[in-house]
Amino acid sequence: MVRNMFRTGFLVRASHTLLTWVVTLILFLHDTDLRRYEEQGELLLPVLFFLVVVLSVLFYFAVSLMDPGFVLTDTVESVVQDLQTSDEEKDLMIPQTSTHRLRRCGFCLLQQPMRAKHCQTCKRCIRRFDHHCPWIENCVGERNHRWFVVYLLVQLLALLSGISASDSWDLWFRVNGFLLAALGVVGVFSVVVVVLLGCHLYLVSINCTTWEFMARHRISYLKNCGHEENPFDRGVLCNLWDFFCICRTVMWEQMYHKQSQNEA
């Protein structure tokens, strides 16, 4: 299983890297503004574009290889002993507060912190789970979510930098028909990245994860709240500040309990 996951991750990352550099080479080697700037000795824009592409690749590997926030396994053995005589592993609940109970994961048998979820692909529980991204072949969670958003920003900048306006697209396509494929790839990826970036910035601004937004009615700590109520929302500015600038682990249970007390 681990070997298969490694192979899949290697193929996905290798394909992304290969596609990135193939498109970049096409833009530099064919009749484009980048090549004309280079031939005229105006190297500032070509160098900046190349650096942005390199930065996007570095961020891609950073978010795809880093720990997304795996829940530690230091208590697994004791949990297994406690559950050996039980037939209700997936329903076992751990009392935590008067308003919410933490549970044991029925798959890896760990006590899940609030906002954590088990990923079926990674076979691990992830703190502040957002989603499993097949593009990076890794989960997006508490530790790499901010860097995933930064990566999307850099990737969008690289994609848009590869698109240049022209007064004669018909002539451009006749002379550079081979570049149509590259432009199509850049255009499609630009749309995808814009949509992803917009969705994530919106969710970050309200302190909500993709999983919580999509499955609110199934999540125990949210389904009993009001339809538009979010116990973790501290306002747009505070949410953005906490997301991008606070690197410590957040105790969501305390925030949830405090919000419940304020409402009471």
N, C-alpha and C positions, 0 to 999 in steps of 0.2 A: 504493500500500500504506500509506504513512504517513498519507495523507489519510483512508483508510478507517478506520485505527486511531484517528485523531483523532476522526472522527465517532462511532465506537463508544464511545470513552471519554467524549465529551461527552454522548451520549445516556444512558449508564449513570449518570454523575454527576448529570446534570440530573434524571433520574427519581428517584434516591435522595433528592436535595434536595427535590424537589417533594413526594414521598410523606411525607417527614419533616415538612414544614411544614403539609401538609394535615391529617395526623393531629393535629399540635399544635394547629392552629386548631380542629379539631372538639372536642378536649378542653377548650379554653378557652371556646368559644362555646355549647356545649350544657350540659345538666344534669349536671355533674360536680362532684367535690369542689373542683377547681381554680377553677371559676367561683363556687362558693359562698364559698370563701375570699376570692376577689376582691371579691365583692359585700359581704361583711362587713368589708372593710377589712383583712383579715389577709393581707398581701401577701408574707410571708416565703416560704411554700412555693411559691406561684405563681412568684415571682421566681427561686427556686432551681431549680425545674423548667425554666424558660425558659433559665437560664444553662447548665444541664446539656445541654439540647438544642443550644444554640449551640456549646458545647464539643465535643459529639459530631460536629457538622457540620464544625467546624474540623479536628478530628483526622482525619475521613474524607478531607477534601481534602489534608491533609498527607501521609498514607500513600499516597494515590492519585496524587499528583503528584511526590513526591520520588524521587530516584535510589535504587533498591533495592539498589544495589551493582554497577553495570555494570562489567565487566572492561574496562580501558582499551584503546584500539586503537592505541597508539603504535608497536607493532611489526608491524602488519598488513602493510605493504609488504614488509618483509624476509622475512616468513613466506611471502607469496605467491611471491616469487622462489625461495625454497627448495623450494616445492612444485610449481613449474611442470612439472618433469620427473617427478613422482611420481604414481602412480595409486592411492596408498593414503593419501589425506589423512585419512580418518576413523580410521585405525589408527596414525598416526604418534605415537610416544611419545617423551617428553623425559626422559632420565635425571635423577633428582633425588636419590634415596636408595637405599640397598641394599635397602629393603623395599617401595618404591613408585616408580612412574614416573608423572610428570605427562604429560598428552597435549595435543596440539593439537586444538582444536575443528574438526570436519570441516565446519562451516557458516560460522563467521566467522573461522576460521583463527587464532585466538588461543590462546596457551598458557593452559590453564585452571588456576587455583589449586585446591588441594584443597578439596573440598566445593562447587565451582562447577559450574554446569550451564547448558547453552544452552536458552533459552526459545523455543519455536517461535512463540509469539504475539508476543513483544516483539522477536524476531530478534536477541537479544543474549545474551551469557553473563553470568550473575548470580553474584556471590560469595555463598557459603553459601546457595545456592538452597533455599528452602522450598517454594513453590508459586506458580503464577500464579493470582491471585484475580480471577474475573470480577466480583465485587461491587465491587471498587475499580478494576478494569480496569488492573491493574499487578501486577508480580511482588512477592512478599514475599521479601526477601533480607537480606543482612547489615546494610544501613544503615537499613532501615525495619521490620524484624521486631519490634523492641521497641515501636515506636510503633503497630504493628498490634495488638499485644496490649493496649496501653494504650487504644487506640481501642475494642476489644471490651469492655473493662471499663467505659469511659464510656458506650458505647452500651447495655450491659446496665443500667446505673444509670438511664439515661434511659427505657428501656422499662419497667422495673419501677416507676419513679416515676409512670408514666402509668396504672398499674393500681391501683385502690382497692377495698378490700373493701366489701361491702354485705350487709345483712341481708335485703334484699328484691330479689333479682336479677330475679324475674319482673316485679315492678312497674317496676323500672328499665328492662327491655327493652321493656315496653309503652309507657312514656313516651318512651323514647329509642331506638326501633328503629333509627334511622339510625346510632347509635353502635356497633351490633353489628359492622359492617364494620371500623370503626377498632379495636375491641377484638380482632377476629380477626387483623388485621395485627400489632398489638402482641404478641399471644400467639404467633403463628407466628415472628416475628422473635426473640422472647425465647428460644424453644426453640432456634432455630438458633444464636443467639449463645452461649447456655449451652454447647451441644455444642462449638462452635468454641473457645471460651475454655478449656473443660476439656481438650480435646485439646492445645491449644498449650501450656498450662501444664504438662501432663504431659511433653510432648516437650522443653520448655525445661528442666525439672527433671533430665532425663537427657542433656541436650546432644545432642539428635538433631533433625534436620529432618524435615518431612513426607515429602520425597522419599527421604531415607535410610531412613525407617521403612517406606515402601511398597515400595521397590525395592532393599532391602539386597542381595539375591542377584545383582543386576546391577551393583553398584558395586564397582569394582576394589579400593578401599582398605578395603572392609568384608566382601566375600564370603569372604575368606580368614581372617577373624577368627572367633572362636567365635560360636555362635548368639546368645548374649546379651551378647557382649563389645562394648563401645563404647570405642574408643581416645580419645575426646574427653570422656568422662564423668569429672568431677572431684568428684563428690558433689553432692547436691541443693543445699546452701547455696551452695557455690562456683559451681555452674552458674547459679543464680538471680542471684547477685551479678554474675558476669561478663556475663550477658545484659542486665540492667537498668542496671548502673552503669558498665560499661567500654565506652567509645565508640570506642576505637582499633581499627584493623584487626588482626585476630588472624592470626598465621602458623600455620595449622593443620598445615602440613608439619612444623614443628618439634615441635609437640605429639605428632603421630603418630609421628615418628621417636624421640622421647624415650620414648614408651610402648612402642615396639617394642624399644628397647634394654633397658628395665626388665624386659620379659618374657623377653628372651634371657638 
